[in-house]
């Protein structure tokens, strides 16, 4: 839905369940806290290699600039229009409201076209 009118992108930020900090036994991937950009890029490559992953992926800097700007930790859905954040979902993945996001996108797309 809206793929022909909206650009979707995933921003990979800090690893929230890093093996050497707040990890879970059942974590499929054992990723340590990123100490250098190469660590973060390697982790992002794992995400991008998953069979059901098809969106463009960008990686936050080691200064973690995306998180404070978009309140992304642990994960969020945002709508950015003309360089301004217009919508931020609840903290994911349990507090996402997909219907709310779709409704908001519908209003933006219909007003913009």
Biopython code that builds the backbone (N, CA, C, O; Angstrom):
import numpy as np
from Bio.PDB.StructureBuilder import StructureBuilder

atoms = [
    (1, "UNK", "N", (0.841, -1.179, 0.000)),
    (1, "UNK", "CA", (0.000, 0.000, 0.000)),
    (1, "UNK", "C", (0.885, 1.241, 0.000)),
    (1, "UNK", "O", (1.803, 1.343, 0.814)),
    (2, "UNK", "N", (0.627, 2.166, -0.885)),
    (2, "UNK", "CA", (1.334, 3.433, -1.026)),
    (2, "UNK", "C", (2.771, 3.293, -1.531)),
    (2, "UNK", "O", (3.484, 4.292, -1.618)),
    (3, "UNK", "N", (3.209, 2.089, -1.863)),
    (3, "UNK", "CA", (4.599, 1.884, -2.287)),
    (3, "UNK", "C", (4.936, 2.686, -3.544)),
    (3, "UNK", "O", (6.101, 3.016, -3.772)),
    (4, "UNK", "N", (3.929, 3.004, -4.361)),
    (4, "UNK", "CA", (4.184, 3.775, -5.573)),
    (4, "UNK", "C", (4.207, 5.280, -5.311)),
    (4, "UNK", "O", (4.540, 6.056, -6.207)),
    (5, "UNK", "N", (3.858, 5.701, -4.094)),
    (5, "UNK", "CA", (3.785, 7.140, -3.801)),
    (5, "UNK", "C", (4.582, 7.566, -2.568)),
    (5, "UNK", "O", (4.740, 8.760, -2.312)),
    (6, "UNK", "N", (5.078, 6.606, -1.816)),
    (6, "UNK", "CA", (5.788, 6.902, -0.571)),
    (6, "UNK", "C", (7.115, 6.152, -0.579)),
    (6, "UNK", "O", (7.169, 4.993, -0.990)),
    (7, "UNK", "N", (8.173, 6.794, -0.135)),
    (7, "UNK", "CA", (9.467, 6.129, 0.015)),
    (7, "UNK", "C", (9.554, 5.548, 1.421)),
    (7, "UNK", "O", (9.396, 6.267, 2.407)),
    (8, "UNK", "N", (9.805, 4.257, 1.507)),
    (8, "UNK", "CA", (9.979, 3.587, 2.783)),
    (8, "UNK", "C", (11.451, 3.267, 2.964)),
    (8, "UNK", "O", (12.125, 2.877, 2.010)),
    (9, "UNK", "N", (11.952, 3.429, 4.173)),
    (9, "UNK", "CA", (13.350, 3.121, 4.468)),
    (9, "UNK", "C", (13.442, 2.630, 5.911)),
    (9, "UNK", "O", (12.688, 3.072, 6.778)),
    (10, "UNK", "N", (14.364, 1.722, 6.153)),
    (10, "UNK", "CA", (14.664, 1.240, 7.497)),
    (10, "UNK", "C", (15.980, 1.865, 7.916)),
    (10, "UNK", "O", (16.952, 1.855, 7.160)),
    (11, "UNK", "N", (16.008, 2.411, 9.129)),
    (11, "UNK", "CA", (17.236, 2.982, 9.670)),
    (11, "UNK", "C", (17.709, 2.050, 10.781)),
    (11, "UNK", "O", (17.031, 1.880, 11.794)),
    (12, "UNK", "N", (18.872, 1.453, 10.579)),
    (12, "UNK", "CA", (19.447, 0.562, 11.593)),
    (12, "UNK", "C", (20.188, 1.413, 12.608)),
    (12, "UNK", "O", (21.100, 2.163, 12.259)),
    (13, "UNK", "N", (19.785, 1.289, 13.882)),
    (13, "UNK", "CA", (20.397, 2.085, 14.952)),
    (13, "UNK", "C", (21.133, 1.149, 15.904)),
    (13, "UNK", "O", (21.508, 0.045, 15.509)),
    (14, "UNK", "N", (21.341, 1.559, 17.124)),
    (14, "UNK", "CA", (21.980, 0.735, 18.148)),
    (14, "UNK", "C", (21.329, -0.634, 18.259)),
    (14, "UNK", "O", (20.118, -0.766, 18.080)),
    (15, "UNK", "N", (22.126, -1.648, 18.552)),
    (15, "UNK", "CA", (21.603, -2.996, 18.782)),
    (15, "UNK", "C", (21.071, -3.043, 20.212)),
    (15, "UNK", "O", (21.846, -3.004, 21.169)),
    (16, "UNK", "N", (19.746, -3.128, 20.356)),
    (16, "UNK", "CA", (19.154, -3.051, 21.695)),
    (16, "UNK", "C", (19.363, -4.325, 22.524)),
    (16, "UNK", "O", (19.451, -4.260, 23.751)),
    (17, "UNK", "N", (19.441, -5.457, 21.872)),
    (17, "UNK", "CA", (19.610, -6.725, 22.600)),
    (17, "UNK", "C", (20.979, -7.325, 22.311)),
    (17, "UNK", "O", (21.101, -8.498, 21.958)),
    (18, "UNK", "N", (22.003, -6.496, 22.467)),
    (18, "UNK", "CA", (23.369, -6.943, 22.202)),
    (18, "UNK", "C", (23.764, -8.075, 23.143)),
    (18, "UNK", "O", (23.359, -8.114, 24.305)),
    (19, "UNK", "N", (24.557, -8.986, 22.615)),
    (19, "UNK", "CA", (24.992, -10.165, 23.350)),
    (19, "UNK", "C", (25.715, -9.801, 24.641)),
    (19, "UNK", "O", (25.590, -10.515, 25.636)),
    (20, "UNK", "N", (26.459, -8.717, 24.645)),
    (20, "UNK", "CA", (27.251, -8.322, 25.813)),
    (20, "UNK", "C", (26.554, -7.273, 26.683)),
    (20, "UNK", "O", (27.199, -6.629, 27.509)),
    (21, "UNK", "N", (25.247, -7.099, 26.503)),
    (21, "UNK", "CA", (24.514, -6.177, 27.381)),
    (21, "UNK", "C", (23.159, -6.785, 27.745)),
    (21, "UNK", "O", (23.097, -7.622, 28.646)),
    (22, "UNK", "N", (22.096, -6.401, 27.088)),
    (22, "UNK", "CA", (20.744, -6.807, 27.449)),
    (22, "UNK", "C", (20.208, -7.825, 26.446)),
    (22, "UNK", "O", (19.270, -7.537, 25.702)),
    (23, "UNK", "N", (20.800, -9.004, 26.428)),
    (23, "UNK", "CA", (20.419, -10.005, 25.430)),
    (23, "UNK", "C", (19.451, -11.022, 26.029)),
    (23, "UNK", "O", (19.242, -11.082, 27.241)),
    (24, "UNK", "N", (18.878, -11.804, 25.146)),
    (24, "UNK", "CA", (17.970, -12.885, 25.529)),
    (24, "UNK", "C", (18.533, -14.197, 25.010)),
    (24, "UNK", "O", (19.133, -14.235, 23.936)),
    (25, "UNK", "N", (18.346, -15.255, 25.752)),
    (25, "UNK", "CA", (18.809, -16.583, 25.339)),
    (25, "UNK", "C", (18.292, -16.948, 23.955)),
    (25, "UNK", "O", (19.017, -17.527, 23.147)),
    (26, "UNK", "N", (17.036, -16.607, 23.684)),
    (26, "UNK", "CA", (16.400, -17.024, 22.436)),
    (26, "UNK", "C", (16.754, -16.146, 21.240)),
    (26, "UNK", "O", (16.250, -16.389, 20.144)),
    (27, "UNK", "N", (17.606, -15.130, 21.416)),
    (27, "UNK", "CA", (17.995, -14.293, 20.280)),
    (27, "UNK", "C", (18.564, -15.165, 19.168)),
    (27, "UNK", "O", (19.482, -15.953, 19.395)),
    (28, "UNK", "N", (18.024, -15.022, 17.984)),
    (28, "UNK", "CA", (18.497, -15.791, 16.834)),
    (28, "UNK", "C", (19.908, -15.376, 16.439)),
    (28, "UNK", "O", (20.726, -16.219, 16.071)),
    (29, "UNK", "N", (20.191, -14.084, 16.513)),
    (29, "UNK", "CA", (21.497, -13.564, 16.127)),
    (29, "UNK", "C", (22.235, -13.081, 17.356)),
    (29, "UNK", "O", (21.657, -12.392, 18.197)),
    (30, "UNK", "N", (23.480, -13.425, 17.467)),
    (30, "UNK", "CA", (24.322, -13.055, 18.608)),
    (30, "UNK", "C", (25.214, -11.887, 18.192)),
    (30, "UNK", "O", (26.336, -12.076, 17.721)),
    (31, "UNK", "N", (24.688, -10.679, 18.378)),
    (31, "UNK", "CA", (25.386, -9.466, 17.944)),
    (31, "UNK", "C", (25.856, -8.701, 19.175)),
    (31, "UNK", "O", (25.069, -8.411, 20.075)),
    (32, "UNK", "N", (27.128, -8.383, 19.204)),
    (32, "UNK", "CA", (27.688, -7.620, 20.322)),
    (32, "UNK", "C", (27.434, -6.127, 20.119)),
    (32, "UNK", "O", (27.119, -5.683, 19.014)),
    (33, "UNK", "N", (27.576, -5.362, 21.201)),
    (33, "UNK", "CA", (27.453, -3.904, 21.133)),
    (33, "UNK", "C", (28.415, -3.379, 20.077)),
    (33, "UNK", "O", (29.578, -3.778, 20.027)),
    (34, "UNK", "N", (27.924, -2.493, 19.247)),
    (34, "UNK", "CA", (28.749, -1.926, 18.179)),
    (34, "UNK", "C", (29.813, -1.014, 18.781)),
    (34, "UNK", "O", (29.498, -0.052, 19.481)),
    (35, "UNK", "N", (31.054, -1.322, 18.507)),
    (35, "UNK", "CA", (32.170, -0.494, 18.981)),
    (35, "UNK", "C", (32.723, 0.392, 17.861)),
    (35, "UNK", "O", (33.389, 1.394, 18.120)),
    (36, "UNK", "N", (32.437, 0.009, 16.617)),
    (36, "UNK", "CA", (32.910, 0.754, 15.447)),
    (36, "UNK", "C", (31.849, 0.645, 14.361)),
    (36, "UNK", "O", (30.987, -0.231, 14.417)),
    (37, "UNK", "N", (31.910, 1.525, 13.383)),
    (37, "UNK", "CA", (30.914, 1.528, 12.309)),
    (37, "UNK", "C", (30.919, 0.203, 11.549)),
    (37, "UNK", "O", (29.881, -0.222, 11.042)),
    (38, "UNK", "N", (32.062, -0.444, 11.468)),
    (38, "UNK", "CA", (32.127, -1.742, 10.789)),
    (38, "UNK", "C", (31.257, -2.774, 11.492)),
    (38, "UNK", "O", (30.653, -3.621, 10.833)),
    (39, "UNK", "N", (31.181, -2.717, 12.826)),
    (39, "UNK", "CA", (30.308, -3.621, 13.587)),
    (39, "UNK", "C", (28.846, -3.373, 13.223)),
    (39, "UNK", "O", (28.081, -4.311, 13.002)),
    (40, "UNK", "N", (28.482, -2.125, 13.166)),
    (40, "UNK", "CA", (27.098, -1.762, 12.849)),
    (40, "UNK", "C", (26.745, -2.155, 11.417)),
    (40, "UNK", "O", (25.649, -2.651, 11.155)),
    (41, "UNK", "N", (27.669, -1.933, 10.504)),
    (41, "UNK", "CA", (27.436, -2.313, 9.110)),
    (41, "UNK", "C", (27.294, -3.827, 8.963)),
    (41, "UNK", "O", (26.463, -4.299, 8.188)),
    (42, "UNK", "N", (28.092, -4.581, 9.695)),
    (42, "UNK", "CA", (27.984, -6.051, 9.649)),
    (42, "UNK", "C", (26.629, -6.515, 10.174)),
    (42, "UNK", "O", (26.007, -7.408, 9.599)),
    (43, "UNK", "N", (26.181, -5.914, 11.252)),
    (43, "UNK", "CA", (24.867, -6.262, 11.807)),
    (43, "UNK", "C", (23.751, -5.905, 10.834)),
    (43, "UNK", "O", (22.794, -6.662, 10.674)),
    (44, "UNK", "N", (23.874, -4.762, 10.191)),
    (44, "UNK", "CA", (22.871, -4.340, 9.206)),
    (44, "UNK", "C", (22.837, -5.296, 8.014)),
    (44, "UNK", "O", (21.770, -5.552, 7.455)),
    (45, "UNK", "N", (23.988, -5.819, 7.627)),
    (45, "UNK", "CA", (24.036, -6.789, 6.534)),
    (45, "UNK", "C", (23.263, -8.055, 6.891)),
    (45, "UNK", "O", (22.621, -8.654, 6.029)),
    (46, "UNK", "N", (23.319, -8.461, 8.150)),
    (46, "UNK", "CA", (22.549, -9.634, 8.589)),
    (46, "UNK", "C", (21.064, -9.363, 8.409)),
    (46, "UNK", "O", (20.336, -10.199, 7.873)),
    (47, "UNK", "N", (20.617, -8.195, 8.855)),
    (47, "UNK", "CA", (19.207, -7.826, 8.694)),
    (47, "UNK", "C", (18.820, -7.814, 7.221)),
    (47, "UNK", "O", (17.777, -8.347, 6.843)),
    (48, "UNK", "N", (19.643, -7.219, 6.411)),
    (48, "UNK", "CA", (19.340, -7.086, 4.987)),
    (48, "UNK", "C", (19.332, -8.437, 4.265)),
    (48, "UNK", "O", (18.691, -8.578, 3.223)),
    (49, "UNK", "N", (20.031, -9.416, 4.806)),
    (49, "UNK", "CA", (20.102, -10.725, 4.154)),
    (49, "UNK", "C", (18.888, -11.608, 4.433)),
    (49, "UNK", "O", (18.732, -12.654, 3.803)),
    (50, "UNK", "N", (18.029, -11.205, 5.364)),
    (50, "UNK", "CA", (16.856, -12.022, 5.681)),
    (50, "UNK", "C", (15.927, -12.112, 4.482)),
    (50, "UNK", "O", (15.759, -11.139, 3.748)),
    (51, "UNK", "N", (15.333, -13.260, 4.286)),
    (51, "UNK", "CA", (14.493, -13.519, 3.111)),
    (51, "UNK", "C", (13.341, -12.536, 2.953)),
    (51, "UNK", "O", (13.017, -12.143, 1.832)),
    (52, "UNK", "N", (12.719, -12.135, 4.056)),
    (52, "UNK", "CA", (11.536, -11.282, 3.952)),
    (52, "UNK", "C", (11.856, -9.790, 4.079)),
    (52, "UNK", "O", (10.952, -8.972, 4.250)),
    (53, "UNK", "N", (13.146, -9.435, 3.997)),
    (53, "UNK", "CA", (13.542, -8.032, 4.103)),
    (53, "UNK", "C", (13.737, -7.471, 2.701)),
    (53, "UNK", "O", (14.573, -7.961, 1.941)),
    (54, "UNK", "N", (12.961, -6.438, 2.357)),
    (54, "UNK", "CA", (13.043, -5.919, 0.990)),
    (54, "UNK", "C", (13.112, -4.398, 0.904)),
    (54, "UNK", "O", (13.147, -3.851, -0.199)),
    (55, "UNK", "N", (13.132, -3.711, 2.024)),
    (55, "UNK", "CA", (13.146, -2.239, 2.005)),
    (55, "UNK", "C", (14.576, -1.702, 1.943)),
    (55, "UNK", "O", (15.515, -2.392, 2.340)),
    (56, "UNK", "N", (14.744, -0.483, 1.449)),
    (56, "UNK", "CA", (16.069, 0.141, 1.514)),
    (56, "UNK", "C", (16.500, 0.268, 2.977)),
    (56, "UNK", "O", (15.676, 0.509, 3.859)),
    (57, "UNK", "N", (17.790, 0.103, 3.218)),
    (57, "UNK", "CA", (18.327, 0.127, 4.574)),
    (57, "UNK", "C", (19.469, 1.129, 4.650)),
    (57, "UNK", "O", (20.383, 1.110, 3.826)),
    (58, "UNK", "N", (19.407, 2.001, 5.644)),
    (58, "UNK", "CA", (20.505, 2.909, 5.938)),
    (58, "UNK", "C", (20.941, 2.645, 7.378)),
    (58, "UNK", "O", (20.189, 2.077, 8.170)),
    (59, "UNK", "N", (22.158, 3.062, 7.705)),
    (59, "UNK", "CA", (22.742, 2.770, 9.013)),
    (59, "UNK", "C", (23.075, 4.079, 9.708)),
    (59, "UNK", "O", (23.696, 4.968, 9.126)),
    (60, "UNK", "N", (22.648, 4.184, 10.975)),
    (60, "UNK", "CA", (22.950, 5.366, 11.774)),
    (60, "UNK", "C", (24.458, 5.441, 12.036)),
    (60, "UNK", "O", (25.144, 4.419, 12.018)),
    (61, "UNK", "N", (24.962, 6.632, 12.275)),
    (61, "UNK", "CA", (26.370, 6.830, 12.599)),
    (61, "UNK", "C", (26.653, 6.304, 14.008)),
    (61, "UNK", "O", (25.729, 5.983, 14.755)),
    (62, "UNK", "N", (27.892, 6.222, 14.352)),
    (62, "UNK", "CA", (28.266, 5.791, 15.701)),
    (62, "UNK", "C", (27.962, 6.864, 16.743)),
    (62, "UNK", "O", (28.029, 6.595, 17.943)),
    (63, "UNK", "N", (27.633, 8.063, 16.306)),
    (63, "UNK", "CA", (27.180, 9.104, 17.231)),
    (63, "UNK", "C", (25.696, 8.930, 17.564)),
    (63, "UNK", "O", (25.151, 9.669, 18.383)),
    (64, "UNK", "N", (25.048, 7.954, 16.930)),
    (64, "UNK", "CA", (23.630, 7.639, 17.165)),
    (64, "UNK", "C", (22.731, 8.854, 16.964)),
    (64, "UNK", "O", (21.910, 9.172, 17.824)),
    (65, "UNK", "N", (22.882, 9.518, 15.848)),
    (65, "UNK", "CA", (22.130, 10.739, 15.578)),
    (65, "UNK", "C", (20.657, 10.491, 15.249)),
    (65, "UNK", "O", (19.816, 11.353, 15.508)),
    (66, "UNK", "N", (20.341, 9.350, 14.694)),
    (66, "UNK", "CA", (18.945, 9.074, 14.332)),
    (66, "UNK", "C", (18.070, 8.869, 15.560)),
    (66, "UNK", "O", (16.916, 9.297, 15.574)),
    (67, "UNK", "N", (18.595, 8.231, 16.576)),
    (67, "UNK", "CA", (17.767, 7.918, 17.745)),
    (67, "UNK", "C", (17.188, 9.159, 18.409)),
    (67, "UNK", "O", (15.972, 9.216, 18.590)),
    (68, "UNK", "N", (17.988, 10.158, 18.785)),
    (68, "UNK", "CA", (17.372, 11.329, 19.419)),
    (68, "UNK", "C", (16.486, 12.132, 18.471)),
    (68, "UNK", "O", (15.511, 12.746, 18.904)),
    (69, "UNK", "N", (16.817, 12.133, 17.190)),
    (69, "UNK", "CA", (16.024, 12.895, 16.233)),
    (69, "UNK", "C", (14.680, 12.249, 15.918)),
    (69, "UNK", "O", (13.696, 12.943, 15.663)),
    (70, "UNK", "N", (14.643, 10.920, 15.935)),
    (70, "UNK", "CA", (13.415, 10.208, 15.568)),
    (70, "UNK", "C", (12.888, 9.318, 16.699)),
    (70, "UNK", "O", (11.917, 8.586, 16.513)),
    (71, "UNK", "N", (13.522, 9.384, 17.851)),
    (71, "UNK", "CA", (13.134, 8.567, 19.019)),
    (71, "UNK", "C", (12.953, 7.110, 18.625)),
    (71, "UNK", "O", (11.928, 6.496, 18.920)),
    (72, "UNK", "N", (13.953, 6.570, 17.961)),
    (72, "UNK", "CA", (13.848, 5.251, 17.356)),
    (72, "UNK", "C", (14.058, 4.063, 18.256)),
    (72, "UNK", "O", (13.642, 2.960, 17.902)),
    (73, "UNK", "N", (14.684, 4.232, 19.405)),
    (73, "UNK", "CA", (15.009, 3.085, 20.245)),
    (73, "UNK", "C", (13.798, 2.649, 21.057)),
    (73, "UNK", "O", (13.219, 3.508, 21.722)),
    (74, "UNK", "N", (13.370, 1.416, 21.065)),
    (74, "UNK", "CA", (14.005, 0.318, 20.354)),
    (74, "UNK", "C", (13.603, 0.232, 18.888)),
    (74, "UNK", "O", (14.411, -0.183, 18.058)),
    (75, "UNK", "N", (12.405, 0.605, 18.557)),
    (75, "UNK", "CA", (12.000, 0.702, 17.160)),
    (75, "UNK", "C", (10.737, 1.544, 17.064)),
    (75, "UNK", "O", (9.884, 1.517, 17.951)),
    (76, "UNK", "N", (10.635, 2.283, 15.982)),
    (76, "UNK", "CA", (9.494, 3.175, 15.751)),
    (76, "UNK", "C", (9.189, 3.216, 14.262)),
    (76, "UNK", "O", (10.014, 2.839, 13.430)),
    (77, "UNK", "N", (8.003, 3.675, 13.950)),
    (77, "UNK", "CA", (7.635, 4.005, 12.578)),
    (77, "UNK", "C", (7.423, 5.511, 12.552)),
    (77, "UNK", "O", (6.735, 6.064, 13.410)),
    (78, "UNK", "N", (8.013, 6.168, 11.569)),
    (78, "UNK", "CA", (7.907, 7.625, 11.461)),
    (78, "UNK", "C", (7.487, 8.014, 10.055)),
    (78, "UNK", "O", (7.760, 7.311, 9.083)),
    (79, "UNK", "N", (6.818, 9.150, 9.977)),
    (79, "UNK", "CA", (6.547, 9.772, 8.686)),
    (79, "UNK", "C", (7.302, 11.092, 8.699)),
    (79, "UNK", "O", (7.112, 11.936, 9.575)),
    (80, "UNK", "N", (8.166, 11.245, 7.701)),
    (80, "UNK", "CA", (8.925, 12.480, 7.542)),
    (80, "UNK", "C", (8.467, 13.099, 6.231)),
    (80, "UNK", "O", (8.531, 12.464, 5.178)),
    (81, "UNK", "N", (8.007, 14.333, 6.301)),
    (81, "UNK", "CA", (7.508, 15.034, 5.126)),
    (81, "UNK", "C", (8.236, 16.362, 5.013)),
    (81, "UNK", "O", (8.213, 17.169, 5.943)),
    (82, "UNK", "N", (8.871, 16.588, 3.892)),
    (82, "UNK", "CA", (9.625, 17.824, 3.660)),
    (82, "UNK", "C", (10.637, 18.088, 4.775)),
    (82, "UNK", "O", (10.805, 19.226, 5.214)),
    (83, "UNK", "N", (11.308, 17.028, 5.229)),
    (83, "UNK", "CA", (12.350, 17.152, 6.240)),
    (83, "UNK", "C", (11.861, 17.312, 7.666)),
    (83, "UNK", "O", (12.671, 17.511, 8.571)),
    (84, "UNK", "N", (10.569, 17.230, 7.888)),
    (84, "UNK", "CA", (10.009, 17.403, 9.227)),
    (84, "UNK", "C", (9.263, 16.135, 9.658)),
    (84, "UNK", "O", (8.488, 15.569, 8.887)),
    (85, "UNK", "N", (9.505, 15.697, 10.897)),
    (85, "UNK", "CA", (8.808, 14.529, 11.426)),
    (85, "UNK", "C", (7.353, 14.907, 11.674)),
    (85, "UNK", "O", (7.056, 15.804, 12.463)),
    (86, "UNK", "N", (6.454, 14.213, 10.992)),
    (86, "UNK", "CA", (5.021, 14.509, 11.093)),
    (86, "UNK", "C", (4.271, 13.482, 11.931)),
    (86, "UNK", "O", (3.210, 13.779, 12.478)),
    (87, "UNK", "N", (4.818, 12.278, 12.032)),
    (87, "UNK", "CA", (4.143, 11.204, 12.768)),
    (87, "UNK", "C", (5.204, 10.286, 13.354)),
    (87, "UNK", "O", (6.170, 9.939, 12.676)),
    (88, "UNK", "N", (5.030, 9.895, 14.602)),
    (88, "UNK", "CA", (5.875, 8.883, 15.241)),
    (88, "UNK", "C", (4.955, 7.896, 15.941)),
    (88, "UNK", "O", (4.094, 8.280, 16.732)),
    (89, "UNK", "N", (5.149, 6.631, 15.642)),
    (89, "UNK", "CA", (4.328, 5.590, 16.258)),
    (89, "UNK", "C", (4.697, 5.409, 17.720)),
    (89, "UNK", "O", (5.661, 5.995, 18.213)),
    (90, "UNK", "N", (3.919, 4.594, 18.395)),
    (90, "UNK", "CA", (4.286, 4.171, 19.736)),
    (90, "UNK", "C", (5.546, 3.317, 19.663)),
    (90, "UNK", "O", (5.937, 2.867, 18.586)),
    (91, "UNK", "N", (6.173, 3.098, 20.801)),
    (91, "UNK", "CA", (7.386, 2.289, 20.840)),
    (91, "UNK", "C", (7.038, 0.874, 20.408)),
    (91, "UNK", "O", (6.082, 0.281, 20.906)),
    (92, "UNK", "N", (7.811, 0.345, 19.489)),
    (92, "UNK", "CA", (7.529, -0.986, 18.944)),
    (92, "UNK", "C", (8.209, -2.073, 19.729)),
    (92, "UNK", "O", (9.027, -1.817, 20.612)),
    (93, "UNK", "N", (7.872, -3.231, 19.407)),
    (93, "UNK", "CA", (6.920, -3.586, 18.372)),
    (93, "UNK", "C", (5.508, -3.788, 18.926)),
    (93, "UNK", "O", (4.572, -4.007, 18.157)),
    (94, "UNK", "N", (5.347, -3.720, 20.221)),
    (94, "UNK", "CA", (4.033, -3.961, 20.817)),
    (94, "UNK", "C", (3.109, -2.750, 20.795)),
    (94, "UNK", "O", (1.893, -2.908, 20.910)),
    (95, "UNK", "N", (3.645, -1.563, 20.651)),
    (95, "UNK", "CA", (2.814, -0.363, 20.696)),
    (95, "UNK", "C", (2.648, 0.324, 19.343)),
    (95, "UNK", "O", (2.216, 1.474, 19.272)),
    (96, "UNK", "N", (2.996, -0.391, 18.267)),
    (96, "UNK", "CA", (2.707, 0.135, 16.936)),
    (96, "UNK", "C", (1.208, 0.095, 16.721)),
    (96, "UNK", "O", (0.543, -0.850, 17.145)),
    (97, "UNK", "N", (0.683, 1.092, 16.080)),
    (97, "UNK", "CA", (-0.709, 1.066, 15.667)),
    (97, "UNK", "C", (-0.698, 1.195, 14.148)),
    (97, "UNK", "O", (-0.732, 2.296, 13.600)),
    (98, "UNK", "N", (-0.650, 0.052, 13.486)),
    (98, "UNK", "CA", (-0.529, 0.021, 12.028)),
    (98, "UNK", "C", (-1.686, 0.761, 11.366)),
    (98, "UNK", "O", (-1.479, 1.505, 10.408)),
    (99, "UNK", "N", (-2.900, 0.563, 11.868)),
    (99, "UNK", "CA", (-4.063, 1.240, 11.271)),
    (99, "UNK", "C", (-3.932, 2.755, 11.366)),
    (99, "UNK", "O", (-4.279, 3.467, 10.422)),
    (100, "UNK", "N", (-3.437, 3.253, 12.492)),
    (100, "UNK", "CA", (-3.226, 4.689, 12.657)),
    (100, "UNK", "C", (-2.205, 5.197, 11.638)),
    (100, "UNK", "O", (-2.391, 6.255, 11.036)),
    (101, "UNK", "N", (-1.139, 4.443, 11.452)),
    (101, "UNK", "CA", (-0.107, 4.823, 10.487)),
    (101, "UNK", "C", (-0.672, 4.830, 9.062)),
    (101, "UNK", "O", (-0.404, 5.757, 8.298)),
    (102, "UNK", "N", (-1.433, 3.826, 8.707)),
    (102, "UNK", "CA", (-2.030, 3.750, 7.370)),
    (102, "UNK", "C", (-2.996, 4.910, 7.158)),
    (102, "UNK", "O", (-3.016, 5.516, 6.087)),
    (103, "UNK", "N", (-3.792, 5.217, 8.171)),
    (103, "UNK", "CA", (-4.724, 6.348, 8.077)),
    (103, "UNK", "C", (-3.962, 7.644, 7.865)),
    (103, "UNK", "O", (-4.337, 8.452, 7.015)),
    (104, "UNK", "N", (-2.896, 7.852, 8.626)),
    (104, "UNK", "CA", (-2.098, 9.075, 8.483)),
    (104, "UNK", "C", (-1.478, 9.152, 7.087)),
    (104, "UNK", "O", (-1.533, 10.197, 6.439)),
    (105, "UNK", "N", (-0.898, 8.060, 6.631)),
    (105, "UNK", "CA", (-0.309, 8.054, 5.293)),
    (105, "UNK", "C", (-1.352, 8.363, 4.223)),
    (105, "UNK", "O", (-1.068, 9.086, 3.269)),
    (106, "UNK", "N", (-2.555, 7.818, 4.379)),
    (106, "UNK", "CA", (-3.627, 8.084, 3.427)),
    (106, "UNK", "C", (-3.944, 9.562, 3.340)),
    (106, "UNK", "O", (-4.156, 10.093, 2.250)),
    (107, "UNK", "N", (-3.979, 10.229, 4.485)),
    (107, "UNK", "CA", (-4.245, 11.673, 4.491)),
    (107, "UNK", "C", (-3.123, 12.441, 3.814)),
    (107, "UNK", "O", (-3.383, 13.356, 3.033)),
    (108, "UNK", "N", (-1.890, 12.085, 4.101)),
    (108, "UNK", "CA", (-0.740, 12.767, 3.507)),
    (108, "UNK", "C", (-0.693, 12.547, 2.010)),
    (108, "UNK", "O", (-0.495, 13.491, 1.246)),
    (109, "UNK", "N", (-0.874, 11.311, 1.586)),
    (109, "UNK", "CA", (-0.815, 10.990, 0.160)),
    (109, "UNK", "C", (-1.932, 11.673, -0.592)),
    (109, "UNK", "O", (-1.705, 12.224, -1.669)),
    (110, "UNK", "N", (-3.131, 11.650, -0.047)),
    (110, "UNK", "CA", (-4.261, 12.280, -0.727)),
    (110, "UNK", "C", (-4.130, 13.792, -0.798)),
    (110, "UNK", "O", (-4.567, 14.408, -1.770)),
    (111, "UNK", "N", (-3.528, 14.400, 0.232)),
    (111, "UNK", "CA", (-3.351, 15.855, 0.223)),
    (111, "UNK", "C", (-2.206, 16.269, -0.694)),
    (111, "UNK", "O", (-2.200, 17.377, -1.230)),
    (112, "UNK", "N", (-1.245, 15.378, -0.869)),
    (112, "UNK", "CA", (-0.052, 15.739, -1.640)),
    (112, "UNK", "C", (-0.229, 15.513, -3.123)),
    (112, "UNK", "O", (0.524, 16.077, -3.917)),
    (113, "UNK", "N", (-1.192, 14.711, -3.527)),
    (113, "UNK", "CA", (-1.341, 14.373, -4.948)),
    (113, "UNK", "C", (-2.676, 14.809, -5.483)),
    (113, "UNK", "O", (-2.966, 14.602, -6.661)),
]
sb = StructureBuilder()
sb.init_structure("model")
sb.init_model(0)
sb.init_chain("A")
sb.init_seg("    ")
for serial, (resi, resn, name, xyz) in enumerate(atoms, 1):
    if name == "N":
        sb.init_residue(resn, " ", resi, " ")
    sb.init_atom(name, np.array(xyz, "f"), 0.0, 1.0, " ", f" {name:<3s}", serial, name[0])
structure = sb.get_structure()
